[in-house]
Amino acid sequence: ALLSLVHPFKRRAWGAIRLPKHPEATPQCIAQTVMSLDSSSMDSAKEQFFIVGDSSGYVSAFRFVDGMAESDIRQFTSGSMDDVIEPVVTGRWHAAAVTSVGVLTLRNGIQYVVSTGMDGLLCVCSPTSWAPATKGQVDSSMTAHVGLLSVSYCAEWNLFATGGADRVVRIWDDASCKQLEQCKGHTAPVVSVMCNPTDGQILSVASDKTIKVWDLFSYRCVQTLRDESLHFPSNRLTSAALDLERRSLVTIGSNLVRWCQDTSPEKMLKEAELDNPPTHRASVVSVHWSAEFEQVVSVDEGGSVKIWEAPDASDIENKSES
């Protein structure tokens, strides 16, 4: 149950964390934020934290300063459990594995930790109490696959969008977590969902390599695309990232494919040609767009971390760990 922390410039491990009370659990998702866990004062100083969701349903917060001094760089192996960073606070918000976690500022101007899980729960939790303030639940009487795989927040429209294992994109009110709409049309689990408030759209990516664009006004599908490239070993898409500034979408299974939105009134997506299509040797489990560095970072099941330079996605660094 170790998770290594890597310096973004030196590409060397800063430290490792240990998940509390349940050593059999494994980290599933991670988010970084600046927030305060102190409820006693509104003026309490904010600190840097990273939030980890694990396979047992726990969500834990770790303080960055704990053992994170650059002068004290440490290396950890999968068998080492000594001198690791302990969580500041932890709670079991889900009855199954946590699939996504993030810290968002909602319409009331207050920060919340938002998570989804394979139990079909959308949890909006207060950092100060570290307990769910509101919950949304997939109706288990309507589907046998209740798991929520991804979530995106649209502040301009005050809503959450989630992608489900039951192939449905759901729209939720951000204040009450009440389900507002279901967008049906995918024929495989929706592994990634992203809000595009500028164009009033929701983009969803399914594991069968299908991409759909939904209109936020009518919740109708306005475009369906299919990735025709071959992905190894299972020929499926596993993750996606959206770059609003460049109006482009990146999807990935083992190959990275870039989709660009044209400037016509229809705002259609189309595949962009890449001179050297980037690839992984194993299935990619996560992809992230870094606006600060203007790079795409992808991680596969074999432990390889690849960093791609935007906008042509040329591979600038490849780091593998056994």
Secondary structure as UniProt FT lines:
FT   STRAND          2..6
FT   TURN            8..10
FT   STRAND          13..18
FT   TURN            23..24
FT   STRAND          27..35
FT   TURN            42..43
FT   STRAND          47..54
FT   TURN            55..56
FT   STRAND          58..63
FT   TURN            64..67
FT   HELIX           70..72
FT   TURN            78..79
FT   STRAND          89..92
FT   STRAND          98..105
FT   TURN            107..108
FT   STRAND          111..117
FT   TURN            118..119
FT   STRAND          121..126
FT   TURN            127..130
FT   STRAND          131..137
FT   TURN            140..142
FT   STRAND          148..154
FT   TURN            155..158
FT   STRAND          159..164
FT   TURN            165..166
FT   STRAND          168..173
FT   TURN            174..176
FT   STRAND          179..184
FT   STRAND          190..196
FT   TURN            197..200
FT   STRAND          201..206
FT   TURN            207..208
FT   STRAND          210..215
FT   TURN            216..218
FT   STRAND          221..226
FT   TURN            232..234
FT   STRAND          239..243
FT   TURN            244..247
FT   STRAND          248..252
FT   STRAND          255..261
FT   TURN            265..266
FT   STRAND          269..271
FT   STRAND          284..290
FT   TURN            291..294
FT   STRAND          295..300
FT   TURN            301..302
FT   STRAND          304..309
FT   TURN            310..313
FT   STRAND          314..320
//
